Amino acid sequence: MVGADEARDATQETLIRAWRELPTLRQPERFVPWLRSIHINHCRNLLRARGRRPTVSGGLDLSWTADRGRLLEEPMERLHAAWAIDEVLRGLTDDERTVFTLHYVADLTLAEAARTLGIAEGTAKTRLHSGLVRLRRTLSESGEVVA
């Protein structure tokens, strides 16, 4: 949500906050959703404070072949693809982007994403649906193939 440059700091701050608030955790079996919600809220606060939007990391994994020392893929193609994804995701509202990120990037179910955000599952479904509609529209307008 905050981009690769700030991800480590956000994670560290989340762990510090969780450590401080651990005595307030009433249901230990819900530790993972509790920690996830602390992290999401911290990332949202960072974005609000900086007036920025979440970004997709354009980090490159330069994969070399063992026998010839050649790149298996063109790094600039990955970078351009990451920029294109970032551009398209900027067209989503913050709420849509958050649900989209939790569901597709963090691989949470919609029920887990809803619990993490403190919203109804139906609300999460609606936000995801409207975000996907917006993404499809944006991609079709840009000439990208959309299924």
C-alpha positions in Angstrom: 0.0 0.0 0.0 2.8 2.5 0.8 5.3 1.3 -1.7 8.6 -0.6 -1.4 10.5 2.3 0.0 8.3 2.7 3.1 7.2 -0.9 3.5 9.9 -1.9 6.0 9.4 1.1 8.1 5.6 0.6 8.1 6.0 -3.1 9.1 8.4 -2.2 11.9 6.1 0.5 13.3 3.2 -2.0 13.1 5.2 -4.5 15.2 6.1 -1.9 17.7 2.5 -0.8 18.0 1.3 -4.4 18.3 3.8 -5.1 21.1 2.6 -2.0 23.0 -1.1 -2.9 22.5 -0.7 -6.7 23.1 -2.2 -6.5 26.6 -5.4 -5.1 25.1 -5.9 -8.2 22.8 -9.0 -9.9 24.2 -9.2 -12.8 21.8 -5.7 -14.4 21.3 -7.1 -16.7 18.5 -7.8 -13.5 16.5 -4.2 -12.3 16.7 -3.5 -12.4 12.9 -6.6 -10.3 11.9 -5.8 -8.0 14.8 -2.2 -7.5 13.7 -3.3 -7.1 10.1 -5.8 -4.4 11.0 -3.1 -2.5 12.9 -0.9 -2.7 9.9 -3.6 -1.6 7.4 -4.6 1.4 9.6 -1.0 2.5 10.0 -0.5 2.4 6.2 -3.7 4.3 5.7 -2.5 6.9 8.2 0.8 7.2 6.4 -0.9 7.8 3.1 -3.3 10.4 4.5 -0.4 12.2 6.2 1.7 12.3 3.0 -1.2 13.0 0.7 -0.1 10.1 -1.4 -1.7 7.1 -2.9 -0.6 3.5 -2.6 1.9 2.3 -5.1 2.8 -1.0 -6.7 6.4 -1.9 -6.3 8.4 -1.8 -9.5 11.3 -3.8 -7.9 13.3 -5.9 -10.3 14.3 -9.4 -9.8 17.2 -9.9 -12.3 17.2 -13.6 -13.0 20.4 -14.8 -14.6 20.8 -18.1 -16.4 23.5 -20.2 -14.8 25.3 -21.2 -18.0 25.6 -18.0 -20.0 25.1 -15.1 -17.7 22.2 -13.8 -19.7 19.0 -12.2 -18.3 16.0 -14.6 -18.5 13.7 -11.6 -18.9 14.0 -8.0 -20.0 14.0 -5.8 -16.8 12.6 -2.8 -18.6 9.5 -4.7 -19.7 8.8 -5.6 -16.0 9.4 -2.0 -15.0 7.1 -0.6 -17.6 4.4 -3.2 -16.7 4.7 -2.2 -13.0 4.3 1.5 -14.0 1.3 0.6 -16.0 -0.3 -1.2 -13.1 0.5 1.6 -10.8 -1.1 4.1 -13.2 -4.3 2.0 -13.5 -4.6 1.4 -9.7 -4.4 5.2 -9.2 -7.8 5.4 -10.8 -9.4 3.5 -7.9 -10.7 5.2 -4.8 -8.7 4.6 -1.6 -11.4 2.2 -0.4 -11.5 0.2 -3.6 -7.7 0.0 -3.8 -7.5 -1.2 -0.2 -9.9 -4.0 -0.7 -8.3 -4.9 -4.0 -4.8 -5.0 -2.4 -6.0 -7.1 0.5 -7.8 -9.6 -1.7 -5.5 -9.9 -4.7 -2.1 -8.9 -3.3 -2.3 -10.1 0.3 -4.4 -13.1 -0.8 -7.1 -12.6 1.8 -10.7 -13.8 1.4 -13.2 -11.1 1.1 -14.5 -12.0 4.6 -10.9 -11.6 6.0 -10.4 -8.3 4.2 -13.8 -7.1 5.6 -12.9 -8.1 9.1 -9.5 -6.4 8.8 -11.0 -3.2 7.6 -13.9 -3.3 10.1 -16.6 -3.3 7.4 -19.3 -5.7 6.4 -18.4 -8.4 3.9 -21.1 -7.1 1.5 -19.4 -3.7 1.6 -16.0 -5.3 0.7 -17.7 -7.1 -2.2 -19.2 -3.9 -3.4 -15.9 -2.0 -3.2 -14.1 -4.8 -5.0 -16.7 -5.1 -7.7 -16.8 -1.3 -8.3 -13.0 -1.3 -8.4 -12.9 -4.1 -10.9 -15.5 -2.4 -13.1 -13.4 0.8 -13.0 -10.2 -1.1 -13.8 -11.9 -2.8 -16.8 -13.2 0.5 -18.0 -9.7 2.1 -17.7 -8.0 -0.8 -19.4 -10.5 -0.9 -22.3 -10.2 2.8 -22.8 -6.4 2.5 -23.0 -6.7 -0.3 -25.6 -5.5 -3.1 -23.3 -7.2 -6.5 -23.8 -9.8 -7.0 -21.1 -11.6 -10.4 -20.4 
